[in-house]
Amino acid sequence: MAESLARRLRLVLVTPGDRAPGDTQRLIAECVEGGVTAVWLREPQLEQTARRELYARVLPALREAGVFSLLSHEPALAAELGADAVQLGHASPTLSDARAAFPRGLVGRSAHWPLCEQDRDADLLTLSPFAATPHSHPRALLSVEQIRAALDELAPRPVIALGGQDLNSVSRLPSGVAGMAVKRALGDAPDPRGRAAQLRSLLDAHFDFGGAQEFGT
């Protein structure tokens, strides 16, 4: 289960949360065509009705394409619309409340250092920040030692690298991660489909042909 789930989390598009719903839908379609394996729907700038309408349009297309779906913060909405997972973070429901509202789906957590008890109980995790981003809240970058300790502690749960990930990050991904989550490298790309195809090709080579290595080597 963990291995097959990890493959579905190899390249995760994080929706930018800074544009009109139609533009987000087009971005998702282009990135799916390019080869993203999962889409994390994260649109806090939209009011609830508009957000639900966007998710209701996007999720059936993701299912048809065999793309894994994560929906931020709202387990009841994830259950209603049939997402694969709900992703929890700051100000989200607790893990137990999310599982009660979304009993047939997976529950993920956005983890930082130091880890907390809920991180250790989640089904899948993002771990950040691997690198600085101009749009994230100030947070100290993870050190090599912290990344290694977190991956060791969270195994065998799939862990996704998050924060400043791009084409140049692939070769530096450590053993123990399932893949990477990308926002700006796809959302701001002139050709999102082409950039997604590049990232997917590099990630497939990295993971399928023994590219993963100990972090910092």
Secondary structure, 3 states (H helix, E strand, C coil): CHHHHHHHCCEEEECCCCCCHHHHHHHHHHHHHHCCCEEEECCCCCCHHHHHHHHHHHHHHHHHHCCEEEEECCHHHHHHHCCCEEEECCCCCCHHHHHHHCCCCEEEEEECCCCCHHHHHCCEEEECCCCCCCCCCCCCCCCHHHHHHHHHHHCCCCEEEECCCCHHHHHHCECCCCEEEECHHHHCCCCHHHHHHHHHHHHHHHHHCCCCECCCC
